[in-house]
Amino acid sequence: MTSPQNDPAPQPPQGHTHSHAHSHSHGPAAPVSRHLRKVIAAVVIPFATAVVVGLIAFWPGGVPDHERTGVGFDRQTQDGKVVQVVKVDCADVNAAQVPPTGDTSTPSGREAVNEQEGDCAKATIEVTSGDDKGRRFVEVVQPDAPRQLKEGQGVVVAYAPDAPRDLQYSVIDVNRKVPMALLAGIFALAVVLVGRMRGVMALVALAVSFAVLTLFILPAILQGSNPLVVAVIGASAIMLAALYMCHGVTARTSVAVIGTLISLLLIGLLGSLFIGWASLSGNTDDNTGLIKGLYPDIDMSGLLLAGVIIGSLGVLDDVTVTQTSAVWELHQADPEMGWKGLYRAGIRIGRDHIASVVNTLVLAYAGAALPLLLLFSIAQSSVGTVANSELVAEEIVRTLVGSIGLVASVPVTTVLAALVVSADRTGPGGAQAATAAPARTGRGRRRKTG
């Protein structure tokens, strides 16, 4: 009884050990028949080909040039450094006059009084980049200003070439490059230490995502391409790169890709319907107004819809991959379970995921809009008034449409994964028996060596 098992033993354990190490590093992979791989490839390959064709067809030649307006972000900027800060009497450096009546009940009156009282900071700034490197100018900082300057501090300065020489430069922000780069380095280190090779691939996928966003999506929209089409192509490219790079080119990953694609299409349809129905223009603040002024051909409502799609993609990837992995693990734990049983078990896991993910998405949007909500609270506006304003209505539509797509992705991906793994069962002499035999050989070998 022992000799038939011991004769081939030297070879199969080596192959089994290698296979186990490979599946451990890339996630457990259930056996997939050649026919099923062909079916999945028949869906994924044409989709990936269409994405590549779309990238080529809509690839921009770069960001179109325009004449700078000097407004908002559309300014020439250089790096600077605070070389000296001197305290001076605010009355000596401010031109604002206190109202003759001394009335401070209005914001302008209070501001004028504040500018005449206390000590102001007179900062000398040196330009450290550009053609005017080494040039110095003076900036007066009010005592109640939210941003105070310190000697040696790096700053960002705006350059207005058409202004008088003494007024050409002004401080617009603090230089945060060092702390931001350090934080990014800590993040990358933590991802690699915990995730190891999977973490490295996640960082590479993140770099690819930013590349697609900055080199394709944004320039293509600025060149006048349809924002919705560009967003769908770009989001699909990001999805394919991120999922396959992080989780491997497997049938399980392909099922997650198909589930994500279906959910994105649903989000696009719902977003297009309700953005149009609610008459959301997408032009609600100074930044969007500046974009529309610089590039009048941009469809701002389409840009809003593109933002909904791209913003939902990251959470969608998480949901679809988790659901697919759960079904695959359930199938491996009980290979005899049918697709209905797999679906019921998987959807029970998905319900917990839905509750946490939807709550996360809503709180994320609420946190981003917190200052705006605070203003409405100060004005004592009713909930109906707040929800009806375009600023808040945009966030509501963005949140609800994305959440509907997330909720739909759970049953869609779960049923796809259940159908795929249950359809792949080939009987006692097929893939399952092949995978079970090495496992028994391995246990027998461990008992013998133990």
C-alpha positions as CSV (number, residue, x, y, z in Angstrom):
1,M,0.0,0.0,0.0
2,T,2.8,2.3,0.8
3,S,5.1,1.6,-2.2
4,P,2.7,3.0,-4.9
5,Q,2.5,6.2,-3.0
6,N,6.2,6.4,-2.2
7,D,7.5,5.6,-5.7
8,P,6.3,8.9,-7.4
9,A,6.7,10.9,-4.2
10,P,9.9,12.7,-5.0
11,Q,8.5,14.5,-8.0
12,P,4.9,15.5,-7.1
13,P,5.7,17.2,-3.8
14,Q,8.1,19.5,-5.5
15,G,5.5,20.5,-8.0
16,H,2.9,20.8,-5.3
17,T,5.2,23.0,-3.1
18,H,5.8,25.3,-6.0
19,S,2.1,25.5,-6.9
20,H,1.3,26.3,-3.2
21,A,3.8,29.1,-3.0
22,H,2.5,30.6,-6.2
23,S,-1.1,30.6,-5.1
24,H,-0.1,32.0,-1.7
25,S,1.6,35.0,-3.3
26,H,-1.2,35.8,-5.8
27,G,-4.2,34.5,-3.9
28,P,-5.8,31.1,-4.0
29,A,-7.0,30.2,-7.5
30,A,-9.7,27.5,-8.0
31,P,-9.3,25.3,-11.0
32,V,-10.7,26.8,-14.2
33,S,-11.4,24.7,-17.2
34,R,-10.2,25.7,-20.6
35,H,-13.7,26.2,-21.9
36,L,-14.5,28.6,-19.1
37,R,-11.3,30.5,-19.7
38,K,-12.4,30.9,-23.3
39,V,-15.8,32.2,-22.3
40,I,-14.3,34.8,-19.9
41,A,-11.7,35.8,-22.5
42,A,-14.4,36.3,-25.1
43,V,-15.9,39.0,-22.9
44,V,-12.8,40.6,-21.4
45,I,-10.5,40.7,-24.5
46,P,-12.9,42.6,-26.7
47,F,-13.6,45.0,-23.8
48,A,-9.8,45.6,-23.2
49,T,-9.3,46.0,-27.0
50,A,-12.1,48.6,-27.1
51,V,-10.4,50.5,-24.2
52,V,-7.1,50.5,-26.0
53,V,-8.7,51.8,-29.2
54,G,-10.5,54.5,-27.2
55,L,-7.3,55.6,-25.6
56,I,-5.6,55.9,-29.0
57,A,-8.6,57.6,-30.6
58,F,-9.0,60.2,-27.8
59,W,-5.4,60.6,-26.8
60,P,-4.7,64.3,-26.4
61,G,-1.6,66.1,-27.7
62,G,-1.2,67.8,-24.3
63,V,-3.0,70.5,-22.4
64,P,-4.0,73.3,-24.8
65,D,-2.3,76.6,-24.2
66,H,-4.1,79.7,-23.0
67,E,-3.3,83.2,-21.9
68,R,-3.1,83.3,-18.1
69,T,-5.7,85.4,-16.4
70,G,-4.0,85.8,-13.1
71,V,-7.2,84.7,-11.3
72,G,-7.3,81.8,-8.8
73,F,-5.1,78.9,-9.8
74,D,-4.5,80.4,-13.2
75,R,-1.5,82.4,-12.1
76,Q,2.2,82.2,-12.6
77,T,3.9,80.9,-9.5
78,Q,7.4,80.6,-8.1
79,D,9.0,79.3,-5.0
80,G,10.0,81.8,-2.3
81,K,11.5,82.0,1.2
82,V,10.8,84.2,4.2
83,V,14.1,85.9,5.1
84,Q,13.0,88.3,7.7
85,V,9.9,89.1,9.8
86,V,9.6,92.4,11.7
87,K,6.7,93.4,14.0
88,V,5.2,96.8,13.2
89,D,2.2,98.9,14.3
90,C,-0.7,98.0,12.1
91,A,-1.8,101.7,11.9
92,D,1.5,102.5,10.2
93,V,1.2,100.0,7.4
94,N,-2.6,99.8,6.7
95,A,-4.6,102.2,4.6
96,A,-8.0,101.2,5.9
97,Q,-9.9,103.8,7.8
98,V,-12.1,103.3,10.8
99,P,-15.7,104.5,10.1
100,P,-16.2,108.0,11.6
101,T,-18.9,106.7,13.8
102,G,-16.8,103.8,15.1
103,D,-19.5,101.4,14.0
104,T,-18.1,97.8,14.2
105,S,-21.5,96.1,13.6
106,T,-20.7,95.4,10.0
107,P,-17.9,93.0,8.7
108,S,-16.2,95.9,6.9
109,G,-16.2,98.1,10.0
110,R,-14.8,95.3,12.2
111,E,-12.1,94.6,9.7
112,A,-11.1,98.3,9.5
113,V,-10.8,98.5,13.3
114,N,-8.7,95.3,13.4
115,E,-6.4,96.7,10.8
116,Q,-5.7,99.7,12.9
117,E,-5.0,97.9,16.2
118,G,-2.3,95.5,17.3
119,D,1.0,94.5,15.7
120,C,1.3,93.3,12.1
121,A,4.1,91.2,10.6
122,K,6.2,92.9,7.9
123,A,7.8,89.9,6.1
124,T,10.6,90.2,3.6
125,I,10.3,87.4,0.9
126,E,13.0,86.3,-1.5
127,V,12.1,84.6,-4.7
128,T,14.1,81.3,-5.0
129,S,13.1,80.1,-8.5
130,G,12.5,81.5,-12.0
131,D,14.0,84.4,-13.9
132,D,13.7,86.7,-10.9
133,K,15.6,84.4,-8.5
134,G,17.1,86.4,-5.6
135,R,14.6,89.3,-6.0
136,R,13.0,90.4,-2.7
137,F,9.7,92.0,-1.8
138,V,7.7,92.9,1.3
139,E,4.5,91.3,2.5
140,V,2.4,92.7,5.4
141,V,0.5,90.0,7.4
142,Q,-2.5,91.1,9.5
143,P,-2.6,89.9,13.2
144,D,-5.9,88.0,12.5
145,A,-4.7,86.4,9.2
146,P,-5.2,82.6,9.2
147,R,-1.7,82.2,7.7
148,Q,1.2,83.7,9.7
149,L,4.7,83.8,8.2
150,K,7.9,82.8,10.0
151,E,11.6,83.3,9.2
152,G,13.1,80.5,7.1
153,Q,9.6,79.3,6.0
154,G,9.1,78.3,2.3
155,V,6.3,80.0,0.5
156,V,4.6,80.0,-2.9
157,V,4.5,83.4,-4.6
158,A,2.3,84.6,-7.4
159,Y,3.8,86.7,-10.2
160,A,1.7,89.3,-12.0
161,P,3.9,90.7,-14.9
162,D,1.4,93.5,-15.8
163,A,1.3,95.0,-12.3
164,P,3.7,97.8,-11.0
165,R,7.1,96.4,-10.1
166,D,6.6,96.7,-6.3
167,L,3.3,94.8,-6.6
168,Q,4.3,92.0,-9.1
169,Y,4.9,89.4,-6.4
170,S,2.7,88.3,-3.5
171,V,2.6,85.3,-1.2
172,I,-0.4,83.0,-1.9
173,D,0.5,79.9,0.0
174,V,3.0,78.0,2.1
175,N,5.4,75.5,0.5
176,R,4.4,72.1,1.8
177,K,6.5,69.9,-0.5
178,V,8.7,68.5,2.2
179,P,6.0,67.3,4.6
180,M,3.8,66.0,1.8
181,A,6.7,64.1,0.2
182,L,7.6,62.6,3.6
183,L,4.0,61.6,4.3
184,A,3.9,59.9,0.8
185,G,7.1,58.1,1.6
186,I,5.7,56.8,4.9
187,F,2.6,55.7,3.1
188,A,4.6,53.8,0.4
189,L,6.8,52.2,3.1
190,A,3.8,51.0,5.1
191,V,2.1,49.5,2.0
192,V,5.3,47.7,1.0
193,L,6.1,46.4,4.5
194,V,2.6,45.1,5.1
195,G,1.6,44.1,1.6
196,R,5.1,43.0,0.3
197,M,5.0,42.2,-3.4
198,R,1.2,42.8,-3.5
199,G,1.9,46.2,-1.9
200,V,4.5,47.0,-4.5
201,M,2.1,46.2,-7.3
202,A,-0.6,48.3,-5.6
203,L,1.8,51.3,-5.7
204,V,2.6,50.6,-9.3
205,A,-1.1,50.4,-10.1
206,L,-1.7,53.7,-8.2
207,A,1.0,55.4,-10.4
208,V,-0.7,54.0,-13.5
209,S,-4.0,55.5,-12.3
210,F,-2.5,58.9,-11.8
211,A,-0.8,58.7,-15.2
212,V,-4.1,57.9,-16.9
213,L,-5.8,60.7,-15.0
214,T,-3.1,63.4,-15.7
215,L,-2.0,62.4,-19.2
216,F,-5.2,61.3,-20.7
217,I,-8.5,62.2,-18.9
218,L,-7.7,65.8,-17.9
219,P,-6.0,66.9,-21.2
220,A,-8.6,65.2,-23.3
221,I,-11.4,67.0,-21.5
222,L,-9.6,70.3,-21.8
223,Q,-9.3,69.7,-25.6
224,G,-13.1,69.5,-25.9
225,S,-13.7,65.7,-26.0
226,N,-16.9,64.5,-24.4
227,P,-16.1,64.2,-20.7
228,L,-18.4,61.2,-20.2
229,V,-16.7,59.2,-23.0
230,V,-13.3,60.2,-21.8
231,A,-14.1,59.3,-18.2
232,V,-15.5,55.8,-19.2
233,I,-12.4,55.0,-21.3
234,G,-10.0,56.3,-18.7
235,A,-11.8,54.6,-15.8
236,S,-11.9,51.4,-17.7
237,A,-8.2,51.6,-18.3
238,I,-7.5,52.3,-14.6
239,M,-9.8,49.4,-13.6
240,L,-8.0,46.9,-15.9
241,A,-4.5,48.0,-14.9
242,A,-5.3,48.1,-11.1
243,L,-7.2,44.8,-10.9
244,Y,-4.9,42.7,-13.0
245,M,-1.7,44.2,-11.6
246,C,-2.8,43.8,-8.0
247,H,-4.7,40.5,-8.2
248,G,-3.2,38.7,-11.2
249,V,-4.5,37.7,-14.6
250,T,-6.9,35.0,-13.4
251,A,-10.6,34.1,-14.0
252,R,-11.4,35.4,-10.5
253,T,-10.0,38.8,-11.4
254,S,-11.8,38.8,-14.7
255,V,-15.1,38.2,-13.0
256,A,-14.4,41.2,-10.7
257,V,-13.6,43.2,-13.9
258,I,-16.9,42.3,-15.5
259,G,-18.9,43.1,-12.3
260,T,-17.1,46.4,-12.0
261,L,-17.9,47.2,-15.6
262,I,-21.6,46.5,-15.3
263,S,-21.8,48.6,-12.1
264,L,-19.9,51.5,-13.8
265,L,-22.4,51.4,-16.7
266,L,-25.3,51.6,-14.2
267,I,-23.7,54.6,-12.5
268,G,-23.2,56.3,-15.8
269,L,-26.8,55.8,-16.9
270,L,-28.3,56.9,-13.5
271,G,-25.9,59.8,-13.3
272,S,-26.7,61.0,-16.8
273,L,-30.5,60.7,-16.1
274,F,-30.5,62.5,-12.7
275,I,-27.9,65.2,-13.5
276,G,-30.1,66.2,-16.5
277,W,-33.4,65.8,-14.7
278,A,-32.2,67.9,-11.8
279,S,-30.7,70.5,-14.1
280,L,-27.3,70.4,-12.5
281,S,-24.9,72.6,-14.5
282,G,-21.7,71.6,-12.8
283,N,-20.7,75.2,-12.7
284,T,-21.2,76.1,-9.0
285,D,-18.1,77.8,-7.6
286,D,-15.2,80.0,-8.6
287,N,-13.0,77.1,-9.8
288,T,-15.6,75.7,-12.2
289,G,-16.5,79.2,-13.3
290,L,-12.8,79.8,-14.1
291,I,-12.6,76.5,-16.1
292,K,-15.7,77.5,-18.1
293,G,-14.3,80.9,-18.7
294,L,-10.9,79.6,-20.0
295,Y,-12.4,76.7,-22.0
296,P,-16.0,77.6,-23.0
297,D,-16.4,74.4,-25.0
298,I,-16.2,72.1,-22.0
299,D,-19.5,70.4,-21.1
300,M,-19.6,71.2,-17.3
301,S,-22.5,68.8,-16.6
302,G,-20.6,66.1,-18.4
303,L,-17.6,66.9,-16.3
304,L,-19.7,66.4,-13.2
305,L,-20.8,63.0,-14.5
306,A,-17.2,62.1,-15.2
307,G,-16.3,62.9,-11.7
308,V,-19.1,60.7,-10.4
309,I,-17.8,57.7,-12.4
310,I,-14.1,58.2,-11.5
311,G,-15.0,58.8,-7.8
312,S,-17.0,55.6,-7.6
313,L,-14.4,53.4,-9.3
314,G,-12.0,53.0,-6.3
315,V,-14.7,51.7,-4.0
316,L,-16.2,49.6,-6.7
317,D,-12.9,47.7,-7.2
318,D,-12.8,46.9,-3.5
319,V,-16.4,45.6,-3.4
320,T,-16.2,43.4,-6.5
321,V,-12.8,41.9,-5.7
322,T,-14.0,41.1,-2.1
323,Q,-17.2,39.5,-3.3
324,T,-15.4,37.4,-6.0
325,S,-12.8,36.2,-3.5
326,A,-15.5,35.3,-1.0
327,V,-17.4,33.1,-3.5
328,W,-14.1,31.5,-4.7
329,E,-13.2,30.6,-1.1
330,L,-16.7,29.3,-0.4
331,H,-16.4,27.1,-3.5
332,Q,-13.0,25.7,-2.4
333,A,-14.3,25.0,1.1
334,D,-17.3,23.1,-0.3
335,P,-16.8,22.1,-3.9
336,E,-20.2,20.4,-4.0
337,M,-22.1,23.6,-3.3
338,G,-24.3,24.7,-6.3
339,W,-24.4,28.2,-7.6
340,K,-27.5,29.1,-5.6
341,G,-25.9,28.1,-2.4
342,L,-22.8,30.0,-3.3
343,Y,-24.9,33.1,-4.1
344,R,-26.8,32.9,-0.9
345,A,-23.6,32.5,1.2
346,G,-21.8,35.2,-0.8
347,I,-24.7,37.7,-0.5
348,R,-24.7,37.3,3.2
349,I,-21.1,38.5,3.3
350,G,-22.0,41.3,0.8
351,R,-24.7,42.7,3.0
352,D,-22.2,43.6,5.7
353,H,-19.9,45.0,3.1
354,I,-22.8,47.2,1.6
355,A,-23.5,48.7,5.0
356,S,-20.0,49.7,5.7
357,V,-19.1,50.9,2.2
358,V,-22.2,53.0,1.7
359,N,-21.7,54.7,5.1
360,T,-18.0,55.3,4.2
361,L,-19.0,56.9,0.9
362,V,-21.7,59.2,2.4
363,L,-19.4,60.3,5.2
364,A,-16.5,61.0,2.8
365,Y,-18.7,63.3,0.7
366,A,-20.2,64.9,3.8
367,G,-16.7,65.5,5.2
368,A,-15.6,67.2,2.0
369,A,-18.7,69.4,2.0
370,L,-18.6,70.2,5.8
371,P,-17.7,73.9,5.5
372,L,-20.6,74.4,3.1
373,L,-23.0,72.5,5.4
374,L,-21.8,74.7,8.2
375,L,-22.7,77.8,6.3
376,F,-26.2,76.5,5.8
377,S,-26.4,75.7,9.5
378,I,-25.3,79.3,10.4
379,A,-28.0,80.6,8.0
380,Q,-30.6,78.4,9.8
381,S,-31.7,77.0,6.4
382,S,-34.2,74.1,6.4
383,V,-33.1,70.7,5.2
384,G,-35.3,71.1,2.0
385,T,-33.7,74.5,1.2
386,V,-30.2,73.1,1.7
387,A,-30.9,70.0,-0.4
388,N,-32.4,72.0,-3.2
389,S,-29.4,74.3,-3.6
390,E,-27.2,73.2,-6.6
391,L,-24.1,73.0,-4.5
392,V,-25.6,70.4,-2.1
393,A,-27.7,68.8,-4.8
394,E,-24.6,67.9,-6.8
395,E,-23.1,66.1,-3.7
396,I,-26.4,64.4,-3.0
397,V,-26.6,63.1,-6.6
398,R,-23.0,62.1,-6.6
399,T,-23.4,60.2,-3.3
400,L,-26.6,58.5,-4.1
401,V,-25.8,57.5,-7.7
402,G,-22.4,56.1,-6.5
403,S,-24.0,54.3,-3.7
404,I,-26.7,52.7,-5.9
405,G,-23.9,51.4,-8.1
406,L,-22.0,50.0,-5.1
407,V,-25.1,48.3,-3.8
408,A,-25.9,46.8,-7.3
409,S,-22.3,45.6,-7.7
410,V,-22.7,43.1,-4.8
411,P,-25.5,40.9,-6.2
412,V,-24.2,41.3,-9.7
413,T,-20.6,40.3,-8.9
414,T,-21.7,37.6,-6.5
415,V,-24.0,35.9,-9.0
416,L,-21.4,36.1,-11.8
417,A,-18.7,34.5,-9.5
418,A,-21.2,31.8,-8.3
419,L,-22.1,30.9,-11.9
420,V,-18.5,30.8,-13.0
421,V,-17.1,28.6,-10.3
422,S,-20.1,26.3,-10.2
423,A,-20.1,25.8,-14.0
424,D,-16.4,24.9,-13.8
425,R,-16.9,21.7,-11.8
426,T,-15.6,18.8,-14.0
427,G,-16.5,15.8,-11.8
428,P,-14.4,13.3,-9.9
429,G,-11.8,12.8,-12.6
430,G,-11.4,16.4,-13.4
431,A,-9.8,19.5,-12.0
432,Q,-11.1,18.9,-8.4
433,A,-9.6,15.4,-8.2
434,A,-6.4,16.7,-9.6
435,T,-6.1,19.3,-6.9
436,A,-7.2,17.0,-4.2
437,A,-4.6,14.3,-4.9
438,P,-1.5,16.4,-4.3
439,A,-3.1,17.6,-1.0
440,R,-3.4,13.9,0.2
441,T,0.2,13.2,-1.0
442,G,1.4,16.2,0.9
443,R,-0.4,15.1,4.1
444,G,1.0,11.6,3.7
445,R,4.5,12.9,3.3
446,R,4.2,15.1,6.4
447,R,3.0,12.1,8.4
448,K,5.9,10.0,7.2
449,T,8.5,12.7,8.0
450,G,6.9,13.5,11.3
